[in-house]
Amino acid sequence: MELRWSIETCIENILNRQVSEGGFAQRAGVGFRPDATAWSVIALSGERLYNDIIEKACRHLSQRQLSDGRVPIYDGCNAACWPTPLAILAWKRAGGFKKEIDLAVKFFT
């Protein structure tokens, strides 16, 4: 019972960090971050209830992907591309993002 309450509390906290355009913020009340979005997708993917939220978040994440495959932490900060592997994991969990995954993997090879 206590474990289920903890999981539900964590999911509620994640859902409270949703941003309107899709994706998630690092904490409630701030803007989109690709790393927070990827981790949120990974966490929510354990429950089928959140498929629409996951899909929207992954689409927004893919809109932030650059043409060379990287996913920068902020717009204009292209050198900080460490969220890219997290995005790959999120896209894999969501399914249907093969093009984005292939492009991101190619960036690192």
C-alpha positions as CSV (number, residue, x, y, z in Angstrom):
1,M,0.0,0.0,0.0
2,E,2.8,2.4,0.9
3,L,4.7,1.7,-2.2
4,R,1.7,2.3,-4.5
5,W,1.1,5.6,-2.7
6,S,4.7,6.6,-3.3
7,I,4.5,5.7,-7.0
8,E,1.2,7.6,-7.4
9,T,2.8,10.6,-5.6
10,C,5.8,10.5,-8.0
11,I,3.5,10.3,-11.0
12,E,1.5,13.2,-9.7
13,N,4.6,15.3,-9.3
14,I,5.8,14.4,-12.8
15,L,2.4,15.3,-14.3
16,N,2.4,18.7,-12.5
17,R,5.6,19.5,-14.4
18,Q,3.9,19.2,-17.8
19,V,4.3,22.3,-20.1
20,S,1.5,23.3,-22.4
21,E,3.4,22.8,-25.7
22,G,4.3,19.2,-24.7
23,G,7.1,17.8,-22.6
24,F,8.1,18.5,-19.1
25,A,9.9,21.1,-16.9
26,Q,12.6,20.3,-14.4
27,R,10.3,21.6,-11.7
28,A,6.8,22.9,-11.7
29,G,6.4,26.5,-13.0
30,V,9.5,26.6,-15.3
31,G,9.9,25.9,-19.0
32,F,10.5,22.8,-21.1
33,R,13.7,20.8,-20.7
34,P,14.6,17.9,-22.9
35,D,16.3,16.0,-20.1
36,A,13.3,16.4,-17.7
37,T,11.0,15.4,-20.6
38,A,13.0,12.2,-21.4
39,W,13.1,11.1,-17.8
40,S,9.4,11.8,-17.4
41,V,8.6,9.8,-20.5
42,I,10.7,6.9,-19.1
43,A,8.9,7.1,-15.8
44,L,5.4,7.3,-17.2
45,S,5.9,4.6,-19.7
46,G,5.4,2.0,-17.1
47,E,1.7,2.9,-17.0
48,R,-0.4,2.6,-20.2
49,L,-2.7,5.4,-18.9
50,Y,-0.2,8.0,-20.1
51,N,0.3,7.1,-23.8
52,D,-1.2,10.4,-25.1
53,I,1.0,12.4,-22.8
54,I,4.1,10.4,-23.7
55,E,3.3,10.8,-27.4
56,K,2.9,14.6,-27.1
57,A,6.1,14.9,-25.0
58,C,8.1,12.8,-27.5
59,R,6.8,14.8,-30.5
60,H,7.9,18.0,-28.7
61,L,11.3,16.4,-27.9
62,S,11.7,15.5,-31.6
63,Q,10.9,19.2,-32.6
64,R,13.9,20.2,-30.5
65,Q,16.2,17.7,-32.3
66,L,18.7,19.4,-34.6
67,S,19.3,18.3,-38.2
68,D,22.5,16.6,-37.2
69,G,20.7,14.4,-34.6
70,R,21.6,16.1,-31.3
71,V,19.1,17.3,-28.8
72,P,20.6,20.3,-27.0
73,I,19.8,21.2,-23.4
74,Y,18.6,24.7,-24.5
75,D,17.9,26.5,-27.7
76,G,21.1,28.1,-28.9
77,C,23.3,25.9,-26.6
78,N,24.1,23.3,-29.2
79,A,27.4,22.1,-27.6
80,A,25.5,20.9,-24.6
81,C,23.9,17.9,-26.3
82,W,24.0,15.4,-23.4
83,P,20.2,15.0,-23.4
84,T,20.5,13.2,-26.7
85,P,21.0,9.7,-25.3
86,L,18.1,10.3,-22.8
87,A,15.9,11.3,-25.8
88,I,16.8,8.1,-27.5
89,L,15.7,6.1,-24.5
90,A,12.4,8.1,-24.3
91,W,11.7,7.6,-28.0
92,K,12.4,3.9,-27.7
93,R,10.0,3.6,-24.8
94,A,7.3,5.5,-26.6
95,G,7.7,3.7,-29.9
96,G,7.3,5.1,-33.4
97,F,10.3,7.5,-33.4
98,K,12.7,5.4,-35.5
99,K,13.8,8.3,-37.7
100,E,14.6,10.4,-34.6
101,I,16.4,7.6,-32.9
102,D,18.5,6.7,-36.0
103,L,19.5,10.4,-36.5
104,A,20.5,10.7,-32.9
105,V,22.5,7.5,-32.9
106,K,24.2,8.6,-36.1
107,F,25.3,11.9,-34.3
108,F,27.3,9.8,-31.8
109,T,28.9,7.4,-34.3
